[in-house]
Amino acid sequence: MDDSFQHLERLVDELDARGLLARVVRTQSGRTFVRVINPNATSLAENVTCRPQATPAYYWWSWGERMHQVDDPAGAATKVARVLAAVSE
């Protein structure tokens, strides 16, 4: 199992703890990312990738912006939860 997958799995655990639906997806081409959905507003969703080969390694938003260092998946999950929060939450 590669580092990217392990980092993404840790992020899934943190996202689950915040009440979000998250899972690691591996495409046929080998690309791996976390698909996150707010179960209270399913139109609020995001794909998060990981680039462990960079120093330091980071999680990345789907639009290509660096989000958070992988050594702090809880901090990354907090950012994702904030972005996917419904107005009424």
N, C-alpha and C positions, 0 to 999 in steps of 0.2 A: 504494500500500500504506500502511495507516495505522500510526501509531506503536505501537499495541497489538500488531499482528501482528509487527512487527519485534522488539519486546521479547520476545514469546513465542518467536519463532524462536531468539533468542540463548539463552533458557532451555532450549529443546530441545537445542541443541548441548551445553550444560553437563550436562544430564541424561544424554544419550547417552554422554558421556565418563565418567560414573559407572556405566555398565552398566545404566541403566534404559531401558525402552522409552518413548519420548515422541514425540508428534506434535501439531501444531497442528490443532485442529478448528474449522471455521466452520459454524455452524448456518444453516439457511435463513432464520432471523430476523436473521442477521448477528452473533449473539453469537459471540465467539471465545475459546477457552481451550486450554490444554495438557492433554492426557490422558496421565497417567504411570502406568506399570505396572512393578512389580518382576517381571522375568521368572523369578526363582527362587521367587516366591510370588505368583502372579497374582491372588489375592484382595486383595493389597495394592496399591491404586490410588488415585489422586487426580486431581482436576481443578483446575488453577491458572488464575486469570484475571489480567487486568492492567487497571489504570485509569490510563492515562497523562495524563488531563486533570487529575488531582489534583497538587498541588505539595507535596512531591515525589511523583513517580509510584511506585506500589507494585504488587507481585504480591500476590494475595489467595488464601487457602485457599478451598476450596469451601464451607465453612461461614460465610464472610463475614468472617473475621478477617484483618487485614492481616498479611502475612508478611515482606516484605523489599523494599527499594528496587530499582527496575528498573535502576539504574546499576551494580548488582553481581549479575549473573545467576549467577555462580559461588557466591556466598554463598547465594542463594536455592536453587540446586540442592543445595547441601550440606544445607540444612534439609529439603528434600523427601526426599533420600536417607535422612536420619536417620529421618524419620517412616515411610518405606516399607521400612525394613530388616527382614528376617526375623530372628527370634530367633537362628537359627544362623549368621547372617552376621557 
